[in-house]
Structure formats: structure tokens, C-alpha cells
Amino acid sequence: MYLNYFKTEICQPDDNPPIGIVLGAKKDELLMEYAMDGISNQLFAARYQLYLPNKEELQAQLNYIIDNQ
């Protein structure tokens, strides 16, 4: 929902479309249908986890990705 808001209210005409990460605690197809309405980008499920990582784990993963590109 925030991506659609950002695209409509914040983006300038020469901006690229916004991108985002969907984090959820449970599967909710109806919520995803509304949240992704009008977004034509391909969607991929990268990983399913039963818990969300803490800030340090997220930062470590981000650093790993950046260092190995």
C-alpha cells in the first residue's frame, strides 16, 4: 500500500517506479492483492522465515550482499 501511495503522492514525473520488500507474519493473499494493485514489476519470493531478523542480522546480510557483488 505504501508503494502505491509513494508512487501517487511523492514520485516526480522523471522518477523510476518505487521498489519495496513485503514482510509479513502470515500468508494473506487478499492483502497482497490490494497492496500490489497497479504494480507491474515481477514479484519473487526469496525466503520464508518464521521470524524476522533483528537489525544486526539485517545489516550483516546487507553488508555481505554489497561486498560480494
PASEFI-296466 format. One record per residue (C-alpha): residue in three letters; x negated, y, z. Coordinates in steps of 0.001 Angstrom, whole numbers, plus 500000, padded with zeros to 6 digits. Last residue first. Layout:
N
ALAXYZ
...
//
This chain:
69
GLN471293491973494049
ASN469939490164497088
ASP469284493109499433
ILE472755494613498899
ILE474536491301499538
TYR472491490583502662
ASN473053494100504012
LEU476813493702503527
GLN476756490337505316
ALA474810491805508237
GLN477171494795508456
LEU480235492520508511
GLU478697490366511245
GLU477816493436513320
LYS481319494897512982
ASN483056491715514147
PRO484244489023511780
LEU487996488477511341
TYR489328485130512470
LEU490891482091510802
GLN488919482693507650
TYR489774482234504001
ARG487157483261501501
ALA486802484940498149
ALA490387485142496976
PHE490285486965493654
LEU492521489611492143
GLN492222490929488611
ASN492973494623488391
SER496475495607487216
ILE497589497468490315
GLY501207498507489732
ASP502581496679492747
MET499750495255494860
ALA501163496159498285
TYR504728495209497367
GLU503796491769496031
MET501274491297498851
LEU503984491885501462
LEU506262489378499709
GLU503499486750499538
ASP502752486847503266
LYS499981484436504232
LYS498708485163507722
ALA496065487254509506
GLY495462489508506555
LEU492609491434505023
VAL493025492861501530
ILE489875494480500212
GLY490063497586498085
ILE489492499232494749
PRO490630502669493601
PRO491137503427489892
ASN488307505475488377
ASP488560509218488867
ASP488978511643485904
PRO492613512530486684
GLN491824513083490398
CYS492710510456492973
ILE494318511594496242
GLU498119511309496019
THR499032508596493514
LYS495916506397493525
PHE495458506875497284
TYR499083505934497974
ASN498813502898495675
LEU495596501854497379
TYR497149502363500808
MET500000500000500000
//
